[in-house]
Amino acid sequence: MSKLPTALQKLALPVIGSPLFIISNPKLVIEQCKAGIVGSMPALNARPAAQLEDWLAEITETLAAWDKAHPEQPSAPFAINQIVHKSNDRLEHDMQVCAQYKVPIVITSLGAREDVNQAVHSWGGVVLHDIINNKFAHKAVEKGADGLIAVAAGAGGHAGVKSPFALIQEIRQWFDGPLALSGSIASGGAILAAQAMGADFAYIGSAFIATHEARAVDGYKQAIVDSTSDDIVYSNLFTGVHGNYLAPSIRAAGLDPENLPVSDPSKMNFGGDAKKAWKDIWGCGQGIGAINEVTATADLVDRLKREYRQARERLQLG
Ligand SMILES: Cc1cc2nc3c(=O)[nH]c(=O)nc-3n(C[C@H](O)[C@H](O)[C@H](O)COP(=O)(O)O)c2cc1C
């Protein structure tokens, strides 16, 4: 285990609920944090941009009230995800709002930027940067990220192709800072496995789509319950970057998931068009075989805690 920044030291379970484009919202983040795991959402989910301030006010005020009423069970810190890619023309505005609320953790994706890292450090925040290989991991740390999120094969949304074993092993040979593992984690045993491998946290996304709080249509939530890894398709057609998607949503859009054309990466876009693509084509990781019902976020985290405890007992870790 690495030495962790204070914000990440006292979680009830070593889990970060990952940011989900369109789907994450204050309700989901608040329930994740109340349950003792880091809750997060992309800044871009607040639309128009002015809504971000209202959302941060809602999250900080609700969690402060919770902490006052439940000193024995304090909330975990929350995180805001910034897409650092050049197509995100809201970055400056959204960073200013994050500074105003001294957001405890900022998750950066699709590019590492020194100025963004310095800005977060100026208000005492922690930066976690997501990467899909060891080369990008080095780059992120050189540019000042405090911690890394290793996005392995099988992760929902934009995902890499590396085995989690290879990725964590290579990163841990030189990096002893905070490290989260992302990709197909949806059970308490898998959280413990991530730690056994050398990660500090499990980074979980798709499992939270099938919760009452997630801002996804019922058909999407039910598809996660009904599907398995056999239904996940890896393609770069929809955003120009390779990612994992639910085959039924691709079929519903009139495409054959088994014969998708390859897209032109220079057309990469995370602005308005991305929203259209992600609304109809449902991002999802391979770990959803563990999701058997749509539940409250609190119940999902309870299950993960119970399974994590059982896995520790089974291995006689106490
Ligand atoms: C529908 C969907 C939307 C996502 N949107 C984002 C995003 O906006 N920003 C980001 O950094 N990661 C995004 N991700 C990736 C997740 O944060 C995370 O890496 C992934 O969900 C972990 O794998 P899992 O889904 O198998 O748990 C998204 C994933 C999904 C499934």
The ligand as an SDF file (V2000), in Angstrom:
LIG
                    3D

 31 33  0  0  0  0  0  0  0  0999 V2000
  -21.1410    4.9090  -19.6000 C   0  0  0  0  0  0  0  0  0  0  0  0
  -19.7580    5.2590  -19.1850 C   0  0  0  0  0  0  0  0  0  0  0  0
  -19.3520    6.5750  -19.2210 C   0  0  0  0  0  0  0  0  0  0  0  0
  -18.0470    6.9240  -18.8440 C   0  0  0  0  0  0  0  0  0  0  0  0
  -17.7050    8.2460  -18.8380 N   0  0  0  0  0  0  0  0  0  0  0  0
  -16.4810    8.6080  -18.3950 C   0  0  0  0  0  0  0  0  0  0  0  0
  -16.1220    9.9850  -18.3120 C   0  0  0  0  0  0  0  0  0  0  0  0
  -16.8900   10.8880  -18.6250 O   0  0  0  0  0  0  0  0  0  0  0  0
  -14.8800   10.2920  -17.8680 N   0  0  0  0  0  0  0  0  0  0  0  0
  -13.9890    9.3160  -17.4940 C   0  0  0  0  0  0  0  0  0  0  0  0
  -12.8810    9.6560  -17.0740 O   0  0  0  0  0  0  0  0  0  0  0  0
  -14.3000    8.0170  -17.5490 N   0  0  0  0  0  0  0  0  0  0  0  0
  -15.5270    7.6340  -17.9910 C   0  0  0  0  0  0  0  0  0  0  0  0
  -15.8600    6.3090  -18.0280 N   0  0  0  0  0  0  0  0  0  0  0  0
  -14.8730    5.3000  -17.5950 C   0  0  0  0  0  0  0  0  0  0  0  0
  -15.0590    5.0100  -16.1310 C   0  0  0  0  0  0  0  0  0  0  0  0
  -14.7880    6.1390  -15.3800 O   0  0  0  0  0  0  0  0  0  0  0  0
  -14.2270    3.8220  -15.6420 C   0  0  0  0  0  0  0  0  0  0  0  0
  -12.9170    3.8360  -16.1280 O   0  0  0  0  0  0  0  0  0  0  0  0
  -14.8710    2.4950  -16.0290 C   0  0  0  0  0  0  0  0  0  0  0  0
  -16.2580    2.5840  -15.9220 O   0  0  0  0  0  0  0  0  0  0  0  0
  -14.3730    1.3710  -15.1460 C   0  0  0  0  0  0  0  0  0  0  0  0
  -14.7000    0.1310  -15.6740 O   0  0  0  0  0  0  0  0  0  0  0  0
  -16.0680   -0.6540  -15.3020 P   0  0  0  0  0  0  0  0  0  0  0  0
  -17.1500    0.1240  -15.9820 O   0  0  0  0  0  0  0  0  0  0  0  0
  -15.8570   -1.9840  -15.8950 O   0  0  0  0  0  0  0  0  0  0  0  0
  -16.2170   -0.6340  -13.8240 O   0  0  0  0  0  0  0  0  0  0  0  0
  -17.1460    5.9320  -18.4210 C   0  0  0  0  0  0  0  0  0  0  0  0
  -17.5740    4.5990  -18.3650 C   0  0  0  0  0  0  0  0  0  0  0  0
  -18.8640    4.2600  -18.7400 C   0  0  0  0  0  0  0  0  0  0  0  0
  -19.3030    2.8460  -18.6440 C   0  0  0  0  0  0  0  0  0  0  0  0
  1  2  1  0
  2  3  1  0
  2 30  2  0
  3  4  2  0
  4  5  1  0
  4 28  1  0
  5  6  2  0
  6  7  1  0
  6 13  1  0
  7  8  2  0
  7  9  1  0
  9 10  1  0
 10 11  2  0
 10 12  1  0
 12 13  2  0
 13 14  1  0
 14 15  1  0
 14 28  1  0
 15 16  1  0
 16 17  1  0
 16 18  1  0
 18 19  1  0
 18 20  1  0
 20 21  1  0
 20 22  1  0
 22 23  1  0
 23 24  1  0
 24 25  2  0
 24 26  1  0
 24 27  1  0
 28 29  2  0
 29 30  1  0
 30 31  1  0
M  END
$$$$
